[in-house]
Each structure stands twice: as structure tokens, then as C-alpha cells.
């Protein structure tokens, strides 16, 4: 664990499902505290994002724990990282498991609070 990482809250909602009556039931929500380093993207990193994502505030996150992105095929909801009082939805997470300093690097975009 890196000394640069600080405990930050994450809202994680499990996949929802349709009941036998055909009504959608949202998955259970849990609040986790994960040690991570959150940093703003550099201008050249912003250019690599799809056009629709360049206008919002985007951060990169380094953590020891994998953060979840939305997966339509399974109904998994994206994790919401709460940083500086703002909500950031995780849009990507890549593993860096090199046995030296194994970690995950994620990207998250600011979203309105629900």
C-alpha cells in the first residue's frame, strides 16, 4: 500500500434483476472505504477520451482494489467514488499486476448526485 493513498468512500450497487412478476428490483447498495489516490487528468490525457467525455470533470484513480464499471450484459452498476464532496462514476479500470507495485488505474467522470 502506498502512503499517497487515502481512505475514500465508494458507493457500490450490485446488479438489479427482474422478479417473476416482471418488475425491476434495483440491487443492494453498499458503502465501502478504499485507500486510493485521486488525481485530475492532464490535458493530453483528456484528449484521449471520447468527445462526449471531454467536457466534464474526469479524474484518474490508483487503488489496490478493482473498481467496477457498468456492464450492460450483467446489469452491474458502476461504482461511484465520493471525492471532495462530488460523485464520480467509474468509466474504466485497468489492472497493473506486475508483482512490483500491483495496483488498478481507473478513470471516473463527475456525475450529479442521486
Rosetta constraint file for C-alpha pairs under 8 A:
AtomPair CA 1 CA 5 HARMONIC 7.58 0.50
AtomPair CA 1 CA 64 HARMONIC 7.18 0.50
AtomPair CA 4 CA 36 HARMONIC 7.78 0.50
AtomPair CA 4 CA 37 HARMONIC 6.30 0.50
AtomPair CA 5 CA 35 HARMONIC 5.31 0.50
AtomPair CA 5 CA 36 HARMONIC 4.36 0.50
AtomPair CA 5 CA 37 HARMONIC 4.55 0.50
AtomPair CA 5 CA 62 HARMONIC 7.89 0.50
AtomPair CA 5 CA 63 HARMONIC 7.50 0.50
AtomPair CA 6 CA 34 HARMONIC 7.82 0.50
AtomPair CA 6 CA 35 HARMONIC 4.88 0.50
AtomPair CA 6 CA 36 HARMONIC 5.37 0.50
AtomPair CA 6 CA 37 HARMONIC 6.34 0.50
AtomPair CA 7 CA 33 HARMONIC 5.81 0.50
AtomPair CA 7 CA 34 HARMONIC 5.28 0.50
AtomPair CA 7 CA 35 HARMONIC 4.20 0.50
AtomPair CA 7 CA 36 HARMONIC 6.37 0.50
AtomPair CA 8 CA 33 HARMONIC 5.37 0.50
AtomPair CA 8 CA 34 HARMONIC 5.48 0.50
AtomPair CA 8 CA 35 HARMONIC 6.09 0.50
AtomPair CA 8 CA 36 HARMONIC 6.68 0.50
AtomPair CA 8 CA 81 HARMONIC 7.41 0.50
AtomPair CA 8 CA 82 HARMONIC 6.82 0.50
AtomPair CA 8 CA 83 HARMONIC 6.89 0.50
AtomPair CA 9 CA 31 HARMONIC 6.68 0.50
AtomPair CA 9 CA 32 HARMONIC 5.65 0.50
AtomPair CA 9 CA 33 HARMONIC 4.52 0.50
AtomPair CA 9 CA 34 HARMONIC 6.43 0.50
AtomPair CA 9 CA 81 HARMONIC 6.19 0.50
AtomPair CA 9 CA 82 HARMONIC 5.57 0.50
AtomPair CA 9 CA 83 HARMONIC 7.65 0.50
AtomPair CA 10 CA 31 HARMONIC 5.66 0.50
AtomPair CA 10 CA 32 HARMONIC 5.10 0.50
AtomPair CA 10 CA 33 HARMONIC 6.10 0.50
AtomPair CA 10 CA 34 HARMONIC 7.09 0.50
AtomPair CA 10 CA 79 HARMONIC 6.55 0.50
AtomPair CA 10 CA 80 HARMONIC 5.53 0.50
AtomPair CA 10 CA 81 HARMONIC 4.51 0.50
AtomPair CA 10 CA 82 HARMONIC 6.04 0.50
AtomPair CA 11 CA 29 HARMONIC 6.86 0.50
AtomPair CA 11 CA 30 HARMONIC 5.91 0.50
AtomPair CA 11 CA 31 HARMONIC 4.67 0.50
AtomPair CA 11 CA 32 HARMONIC 6.42 0.50
AtomPair CA 11 CA 79 HARMONIC 5.78 0.50
AtomPair CA 11 CA 80 HARMONIC 5.01 0.50
AtomPair CA 11 CA 81 HARMONIC 6.48 0.50
AtomPair CA 11 CA 82 HARMONIC 7.77 0.50
AtomPair CA 12 CA 29 HARMONIC 5.66 0.50
AtomPair CA 12 CA 30 HARMONIC 5.31 0.50
AtomPair CA 12 CA 31 HARMONIC 6.24 0.50
AtomPair CA 12 CA 32 HARMONIC 7.38 0.50
AtomPair CA 12 CA 77 HARMONIC 7.48 0.50
AtomPair CA 12 CA 78 HARMONIC 7.19 0.50
AtomPair CA 12 CA 79 HARMONIC 4.89 0.50
AtomPair CA 12 CA 80 HARMONIC 6.62 0.50
AtomPair CA 13 CA 27 HARMONIC 5.81 0.50
AtomPair CA 13 CA 28 HARMONIC 5.55 0.50
AtomPair CA 13 CA 29 HARMONIC 4.21 0.50
AtomPair CA 13 CA 30 HARMONIC 6.30 0.50
AtomPair CA 13 CA 76 HARMONIC 7.61 0.50
AtomPair CA 13 CA 77 HARMONIC 5.87 0.50
AtomPair CA 13 CA 78 HARMONIC 7.53 0.50
AtomPair CA 13 CA 79 HARMONIC 7.07 0.50
AtomPair CA 14 CA 27 HARMONIC 4.67 0.50
AtomPair CA 14 CA 28 HARMONIC 5.51 0.50
AtomPair CA 14 CA 29 HARMONIC 6.48 0.50
AtomPair CA 14 CA 76 HARMONIC 6.01 0.50
AtomPair CA 14 CA 77 HARMONIC 6.43 0.50
AtomPair CA 15 CA 26 HARMONIC 7.15 0.50
AtomPair CA 15 CA 27 HARMONIC 5.02 0.50
AtomPair CA 15 CA 28 HARMONIC 7.85 0.50
AtomPair CA 15 CA 74 HARMONIC 6.95 0.50
AtomPair CA 15 CA 75 HARMONIC 4.82 0.50
AtomPair CA 15 CA 76 HARMONIC 4.29 0.50
AtomPair CA 15 CA 77 HARMONIC 6.11 0.50
AtomPair CA 16 CA 24 HARMONIC 7.12 0.50
AtomPair CA 16 CA 25 HARMONIC 5.58 0.50
AtomPair CA 16 CA 26 HARMONIC 4.35 0.50
AtomPair CA 16 CA 27 HARMONIC 4.13 0.50
AtomPair CA 16 CA 28 HARMONIC 7.87 0.50
AtomPair CA 16 CA 75 HARMONIC 6.16 0.50
AtomPair CA 16 CA 76 HARMONIC 7.41 0.50
AtomPair CA 17 CA 24 HARMONIC 5.73 0.50
AtomPair CA 17 CA 25 HARMONIC 5.47 0.50
AtomPair CA 17 CA 26 HARMONIC 6.71 0.50
AtomPair CA 17 CA 27 HARMONIC 7.27 0.50
AtomPair CA 17 CA 75 HARMONIC 7.62 0.50
AtomPair CA 18 CA 22 HARMONIC 5.42 0.50
AtomPair CA 18 CA 23 HARMONIC 5.37 0.50
AtomPair CA 18 CA 24 HARMONIC 4.37 0.50
AtomPair CA 18 CA 25 HARMONIC 6.01 0.50
AtomPair CA 19 CA 23 HARMONIC 5.52 0.50
AtomPair CA 19 CA 24 HARMONIC 6.40 0.50
AtomPair CA 19 CA 25 HARMONIC 6.99 0.50
AtomPair CA 34 CA 63 HARMONIC 7.53 0.50
AtomPair CA 34 CA 65 HARMONIC 7.27 0.50
AtomPair CA 35 CA 63 HARMONIC 6.28 0.50
AtomPair CA 35 CA 64 HARMONIC 7.34 0.50
AtomPair CA 36 CA 61 HARMONIC 6.54 0.50
AtomPair CA 36 CA 62 HARMONIC 5.46 0.50
AtomPair CA 36 CA 63 HARMONIC 4.50 0.50
AtomPair CA 36 CA 64 HARMONIC 7.39 0.50
AtomPair CA 37 CA 61 HARMONIC 5.59 0.50
AtomPair CA 37 CA 62 HARMONIC 5.14 0.50
AtomPair CA 37 CA 63 HARMONIC 6.66 0.50
AtomPair CA 38 CA 59 HARMONIC 6.51 0.50
AtomPair CA 38 CA 60 HARMONIC 5.83 0.50
AtomPair CA 38 CA 61 HARMONIC 4.58 0.50
AtomPair CA 38 CA 62 HARMONIC 6.65 0.50
AtomPair CA 38 CA 83 HARMONIC 7.83 0.50
AtomPair CA 39 CA 59 HARMONIC 5.49 0.50
AtomPair CA 39 CA 60 HARMONIC 5.35 0.50
AtomPair CA 39 CA 61 HARMONIC 6.44 0.50
AtomPair CA 40 CA 58 HARMONIC 6.47 0.50
AtomPair CA 40 CA 59 HARMONIC 4.42 0.50
AtomPair CA 40 CA 60 HARMONIC 6.17 0.50
AtomPair CA 41 CA 45 HARMONIC 5.88 0.50
AtomPair CA 41 CA 46 HARMONIC 6.27 0.50
AtomPair CA 41 CA 58 HARMONIC 6.29 0.50
AtomPair CA 41 CA 59 HARMONIC 5.40 0.50
AtomPair CA 41 CA 60 HARMONIC 6.23 0.50
AtomPair CA 42 CA 46 HARMONIC 6.38 0.50
AtomPair CA 43 CA 47 HARMONIC 6.58 0.50
AtomPair CA 44 CA 48 HARMONIC 7.02 0.50
AtomPair CA 45 CA 49 HARMONIC 7.22 0.50
AtomPair CA 46 CA 54 HARMONIC 6.07 0.50
AtomPair CA 46 CA 58 HARMONIC 7.93 0.50
AtomPair CA 47 CA 54 HARMONIC 7.19 0.50
AtomPair CA 49 CA 53 HARMONIC 6.17 0.50
AtomPair CA 49 CA 54 HARMONIC 6.19 0.50
AtomPair CA 50 CA 54 HARMONIC 6.72 0.50
AtomPair CA 51 CA 55 HARMONIC 7.76 0.50
AtomPair CA 53 CA 58 HARMONIC 7.96 0.50
AtomPair CA 53 CA 109 HARMONIC 7.60 0.50
AtomPair CA 54 CA 58 HARMONIC 7.94 0.50
AtomPair CA 56 CA 109 HARMONIC 6.71 0.50
AtomPair CA 56 CA 110 HARMONIC 6.58 0.50
AtomPair CA 57 CA 109 HARMONIC 5.84 0.50
AtomPair CA 57 CA 110 HARMONIC 5.46 0.50
AtomPair CA 58 CA 88 HARMONIC 7.89 0.50
AtomPair CA 58 CA 107 HARMONIC 6.95 0.50
AtomPair CA 58 CA 108 HARMONIC 5.63 0.50
AtomPair CA 58 CA 109 HARMONIC 4.40 0.50
AtomPair CA 58 CA 110 HARMONIC 6.26 0.50
AtomPair CA 59 CA 107 HARMONIC 5.80 0.50
AtomPair CA 59 CA 108 HARMONIC 5.45 0.50
AtomPair CA 59 CA 109 HARMONIC 6.53 0.50
AtomPair CA 60 CA 105 HARMONIC 6.85 0.50
AtomPair CA 60 CA 106 HARMONIC 5.62 0.50
AtomPair CA 60 CA 107 HARMONIC 4.62 0.50
AtomPair CA 60 CA 108 HARMONIC 6.46 0.50
AtomPair CA 61 CA 104 HARMONIC 7.90 0.50
AtomPair CA 61 CA 105 HARMONIC 5.58 0.50
AtomPair CA 61 CA 106 HARMONIC 4.96 0.50
AtomPair CA 61 CA 107 HARMONIC 6.19 0.50
AtomPair CA 61 CA 108 HARMONIC 7.60 0.50
AtomPair CA 62 CA 103 HARMONIC 6.71 0.50
AtomPair CA 62 CA 104 HARMONIC 5.71 0.50
AtomPair CA 62 CA 105 HARMONIC 4.76 0.50
AtomPair CA 62 CA 106 HARMONIC 6.52 0.50
AtomPair CA 63 CA 103 HARMONIC 5.66 0.50
AtomPair CA 63 CA 104 HARMONIC 5.34 0.50
AtomPair CA 63 CA 105 HARMONIC 6.73 0.50
AtomPair CA 64 CA 102 HARMONIC 7.16 0.50
AtomPair CA 64 CA 103 HARMONIC 4.75 0.50
AtomPair CA 64 CA 104 HARMONIC 6.02 0.50
AtomPair CA 65 CA 103 HARMONIC 7.25 0.50
AtomPair CA 65 CA 104 HARMONIC 6.62 0.50
AtomPair CA 66 CA 93 HARMONIC 7.02 0.50
AtomPair CA 66 CA 95 HARMONIC 7.60 0.50
AtomPair CA 66 CA 104 HARMONIC 5.97 0.50
AtomPair CA 67 CA 79 HARMONIC 6.36 0.50
AtomPair CA 67 CA 90 HARMONIC 7.07 0.50
AtomPair CA 67 CA 93 HARMONIC 6.37 0.50
AtomPair CA 67 CA 104 HARMONIC 7.97 0.50
AtomPair CA 67 CA 106 HARMONIC 7.11 0.50
AtomPair CA 68 CA 76 HARMONIC 7.97 0.50
AtomPair CA 68 CA 77 HARMONIC 7.44 0.50
AtomPair CA 68 CA 78 HARMONIC 5.29 0.50
AtomPair CA 68 CA 79 HARMONIC 5.31 0.50
AtomPair CA 68 CA 90 HARMONIC 6.72 0.50
AtomPair CA 68 CA 92 HARMONIC 7.96 0.50
AtomPair CA 68 CA 93 HARMONIC 7.22 0.50
AtomPair CA 69 CA 76 HARMONIC 7.54 0.50
AtomPair CA 69 CA 77 HARMONIC 6.62 0.50
AtomPair CA 69 CA 78 HARMONIC 4.13 0.50
AtomPair CA 69 CA 79 HARMONIC 6.32 0.50
AtomPair CA 69 CA 89 HARMONIC 8.00 0.50
AtomPair CA 69 CA 90 HARMONIC 5.45 0.50
AtomPair CA 69 CA 91 HARMONIC 5.47 0.50
AtomPair CA 69 CA 92 HARMONIC 6.05 0.50
AtomPair CA 69 CA 93 HARMONIC 7.17 0.50
AtomPair CA 70 CA 75 HARMONIC 7.37 0.50
AtomPair CA 70 CA 76 HARMONIC 5.36 0.50
AtomPair CA 70 CA 77 HARMONIC 4.53 0.50
AtomPair CA 70 CA 78 HARMONIC 4.18 0.50
AtomPair CA 70 CA 79 HARMONIC 7.83 0.50
AtomPair CA 70 CA 90 HARMONIC 7.96 0.50
AtomPair CA 70 CA 91 HARMONIC 7.40 0.50
AtomPair CA 71 CA 75 HARMONIC 5.75 0.50
AtomPair CA 71 CA 76 HARMONIC 5.07 0.50
AtomPair CA 71 CA 77 HARMONIC 6.71 0.50
AtomPair CA 71 CA 78 HARMONIC 7.70 0.50
AtomPair CA 72 CA 76 HARMONIC 6.75 0.50
AtomPair CA 78 CA 89 HARMONIC 6.27 0.50
AtomPair CA 78 CA 90 HARMONIC 5.79 0.50
AtomPair CA 78 CA 91 HARMONIC 7.34 0.50
AtomPair CA 79 CA 89 HARMONIC 5.99 0.50
AtomPair CA 79 CA 90 HARMONIC 5.65 0.50
AtomPair CA 80 CA 87 HARMONIC 6.08 0.50
AtomPair CA 80 CA 88 HARMONIC 5.38 0.50
AtomPair CA 80 CA 89 HARMONIC 4.63 0.50
AtomPair CA 80 CA 90 HARMONIC 6.34 0.50
AtomPair CA 81 CA 87 HARMONIC 5.76 0.50
AtomPair CA 81 CA 88 HARMONIC 5.06 0.50
AtomPair CA 81 CA 89 HARMONIC 6.43 0.50
AtomPair CA 81 CA 90 HARMONIC 7.37 0.50
AtomPair CA 81 CA 108 HARMONIC 7.87 0.50
AtomPair CA 82 CA 86 HARMONIC 5.55 0.50
AtomPair CA 82 CA 87 HARMONIC 4.78 0.50
AtomPair CA 82 CA 88 HARMONIC 6.36 0.50
AtomPair CA 83 CA 87 HARMONIC 6.56 0.50
AtomPair CA 83 CA 88 HARMONIC 7.38 0.50
AtomPair CA 86 CA 110 HARMONIC 6.98 0.50
AtomPair CA 86 CA 111 HARMONIC 7.79 0.50
AtomPair CA 86 CA 112 HARMONIC 7.95 0.50
AtomPair CA 86 CA 113 HARMONIC 7.61 0.50
AtomPair CA 87 CA 110 HARMONIC 5.68 0.50
AtomPair CA 87 CA 111 HARMONIC 5.63 0.50
AtomPair CA 87 CA 112 HARMONIC 6.64 0.50
AtomPair CA 87 CA 113 HARMONIC 6.16 0.50
AtomPair CA 88 CA 108 HARMONIC 5.32 0.50
AtomPair CA 88 CA 109 HARMONIC 4.99 0.50
AtomPair CA 88 CA 110 HARMONIC 4.17 0.50
AtomPair CA 88 CA 111 HARMONIC 5.65 0.50
AtomPair CA 89 CA 108 HARMONIC 5.00 0.50
AtomPair CA 89 CA 109 HARMONIC 5.30 0.50
AtomPair CA 89 CA 110 HARMONIC 6.29 0.50
AtomPair CA 89 CA 111 HARMONIC 6.44 0.50
AtomPair CA 90 CA 106 HARMONIC 6.83 0.50
AtomPair CA 90 CA 107 HARMONIC 5.80 0.50
AtomPair CA 90 CA 108 HARMONIC 4.07 0.50
AtomPair CA 90 CA 109 HARMONIC 6.60 0.50
AtomPair CA 91 CA 106 HARMONIC 7.46 0.50
AtomPair CA 91 CA 107 HARMONIC 5.67 0.50
AtomPair CA 91 CA 108 HARMONIC 5.32 0.50
AtomPair CA 91 CA 109 HARMONIC 6.97 0.50
AtomPair CA 92 CA 106 HARMONIC 5.30 0.50
AtomPair CA 92 CA 107 HARMONIC 5.15 0.50
AtomPair CA 92 CA 108 HARMONIC 7.07 0.50
AtomPair CA 93 CA 104 HARMONIC 6.55 0.50
AtomPair CA 93 CA 105 HARMONIC 5.68 0.50
AtomPair CA 93 CA 106 HARMONIC 4.10 0.50
AtomPair CA 93 CA 107 HARMONIC 6.54 0.50
AtomPair CA 94 CA 104 HARMONIC 5.61 0.50
AtomPair CA 94 CA 105 HARMONIC 5.36 0.50
AtomPair CA 94 CA 106 HARMONIC 6.25 0.50
AtomPair CA 95 CA 102 HARMONIC 7.89 0.50
AtomPair CA 95 CA 103 HARMONIC 6.28 0.50
AtomPair CA 95 CA 104 HARMONIC 4.55 0.50
AtomPair CA 95 CA 105 HARMONIC 6.56 0.50
AtomPair CA 96 CA 102 HARMONIC 5.58 0.50
AtomPair CA 96 CA 103 HARMONIC 5.27 0.50
AtomPair CA 96 CA 104 HARMONIC 5.65 0.50
AtomPair CA 96 CA 105 HARMONIC 7.33 0.50
AtomPair CA 97 CA 101 HARMONIC 7.40 0.50
AtomPair CA 97 CA 102 HARMONIC 4.38 0.50
AtomPair CA 97 CA 103 HARMONIC 6.20 0.50
AtomPair CA 97 CA 104 HARMONIC 7.90 0.50
AtomPair CA 98 CA 102 HARMONIC 5.64 0.50
